[in-house]
Amino acid sequence: MLRLCTYFTPTHEAMAKRFVLSRAWGFDDRRHIKYGQTCPSGEFKSSGWNDCMLDKLNTLLNLPADGTPTLYVDADVCLMPSLVEWCRWYVEHLDDDEVAFSDDVIQWCAGIMLFRCTKRVHQFWRTLADLCLAWDLPDQDSLHQLRMQADERKGVLPTTSDAAAGRLL
């Protein structure tokens, strides 16, 4: 089984329907949710963007922690016909609690992510959301900072309890 997940706001609804939902060929489970417009313009990193990215993380946190391989894509990502086969192949090579991100060259991209919905992955989303709030950054920038923290910690990711204890801040 392979799940596809996306979320969108009114400014991105047409894109979600055209690029994601109408092209979700071969996915066994398709999940999408529409949120209100917390970012008035819907433009990258404009006013309200951070709140909109917290909606994305909330979408991920509301998926069941059932171990299902899941591809999350932003509403403006155009799915191609061979994507589902690639996802099925790639997920076989992921560790159970690993998340694969696309790469924006400078940093990982949180607009395309492949993972299994496990309790540990949910804890990762929770930690990322907590850090977004603590650092006042959107998900992708917080992910980049988290990677830098993990590099300094020799690959060990901090946990929510670390952030709550002020060990990262």
C-alpha positions in Angstrom: 0.0 0.0 0.0 1.2 3.5 -0.8 -0.5 6.7 0.5 -0.4 10.1 -1.1 -0.9 13.2 1.1 -1.3 16.9 0.4 -2.9 19.9 1.8 -3.9 23.2 0.3 -5.4 26.6 1.0 -7.9 28.5 -1.3 -5.1 30.2 -3.2 -3.6 26.7 -4.0 -6.7 24.7 -4.5 -6.8 24.8 -8.3 -3.1 23.8 -8.4 -3.7 20.9 -5.9 -6.6 19.6 -8.2 -4.7 20.1 -11.4 -1.1 18.9 -10.4 -1.7 16.5 -7.5 -5.2 15.1 -7.1 -6.0 14.6 -10.8 -2.6 12.8 -11.2 -2.6 10.6 -8.2 -2.5 7.5 -10.3 -1.6 4.2 -8.6 -1.7 5.5 -5.0 -3.9 3.2 -2.9 -4.8 5.9 -0.3 -5.2 9.6 -1.2 -5.5 12.1 1.6 -6.0 15.8 1.1 -7.2 18.5 3.4 -8.2 22.1 2.7 -7.2 24.7 5.3 -8.2 28.3 5.7 -6.1 31.0 4.2 -3.5 31.9 7.0 -1.1 33.4 4.4 -3.3 36.0 2.6 -1.2 36.1 -0.6 -0.2 32.5 -0.6 3.2 33.6 -1.7 6.4 31.9 -0.5 7.6 33.3 2.8 5.1 36.2 2.8 3.1 37.3 5.8 1.4 34.2 7.4 3.6 31.7 5.6 4.9 30.2 8.9 1.4 29.5 10.1 0.6 27.9 6.8 3.6 25.6 7.1 2.4 24.6 10.6 -0.8 23.6 8.9 1.3 21.3 6.7 2.9 19.7 9.8 -0.5 19.4 11.4 -1.7 17.5 8.3 1.3 15.1 8.7 0.7 14.7 12.4 -3.0 13.8 11.8 -2.0 10.8 9.6 -2.4 7.5 11.4 0.9 6.1 12.8 0.2 2.8 11.0 3.5 2.3 9.2 2.0 3.0 5.8 4.5 4.3 3.2 3.4 7.8 2.4 4.4 10.4 -0.1 3.7 14.0 0.9 3.7 16.7 -1.8 2.9 20.3 -1.7 -0.1 21.5 -3.8 2.1 23.0 -6.5 4.1 19.8 -7.2 3.2 18.2 -10.5 3.0 14.4 -10.2 4.2 12.4 -13.2 2.9 8.9 -14.2 6.0 7.0 -13.1 6.2 8.5 -9.7 4.2 5.8 -7.9 6.5 3.1 -9.2 9.6 5.1 -8.1 8.0 5.6 -4.6 7.3 1.9 -4.2 10.9 1.0 -5.2 12.5 3.8 -3.1 10.5 3.1 0.1 11.8 -0.5 0.1 15.3 1.1 0.7 14.3 3.4 3.5 14.7 2.5 7.2 11.4 2.2 9.0 11.8 5.7 10.6 13.6 7.4 7.8 12.3 10.4 5.9 13.5 11.1 2.4 13.4 14.8 1.3 13.8 16.3 -2.1 16.8 18.5 -2.5 16.8 22.3 -3.3 20.6 22.1 -3.7 21.1 24.6 -0.8 18.9 22.7 1.6 16.4 19.8 1.8 12.9 20.7 0.5 9.9 20.0 2.7 7.6 20.1 -0.4 8.2 16.4 -1.3 8.8 13.9 1.4 8.6 10.0 1.4 8.3 8.2 4.7 6.5 5.5 6.6 3.9 6.8 9.1 5.4 5.6 12.4 5.3 6.9 15.9 8.9 7.9 15.6 8.3 9.8 12.4 5.3 11.5 14.0 7.7 12.6 16.9 10.0 14.0 14.2 7.1 16.1 12.8 6.2 17.2 16.4 9.8 18.2 17.0 10.0 20.1 13.7 6.7 21.9 14.5 8.0 22.9 18.0 11.2 24.2 16.5 9.3 26.2 13.8 7.5 28.0 16.7 10.7 28.4 18.8 12.8 29.7 16.0 10.0 31.6 14.2 10.9 29.8 10.9 8.9 27.9 8.3 9.2 24.1 8.1 11.9 24.0 5.4 14.2 26.5 7.2 13.6 24.8 10.5 14.5 21.5 8.9 17.7 23.0 7.6 18.6 24.3 11.0 17.8 21.0 12.5 20.1 19.3 10.1 22.9 21.7 11.1 22.2 20.8 14.8 22.3 17.1 14.0 25.6 17.5 12.2 27.0 19.2 15.3 25.6 16.3 17.4 27.3 13.7 15.2 24.0 12.7 13.5 21.8 12.6 16.6 18.6 14.6 16.2 17.4 16.6 19.1 14.0 15.7 20.5 11.1 17.8 21.7 12.2 17.3 25.2 15.6 18.7 24.3 13.9 21.8 22.9 11.6 22.1 25.9 14.6 21.9 28.2 16.3 24.7 26.3 19.2 22.5 25.2 18.9 23.7 21.6 17.9 27.3 22.1 
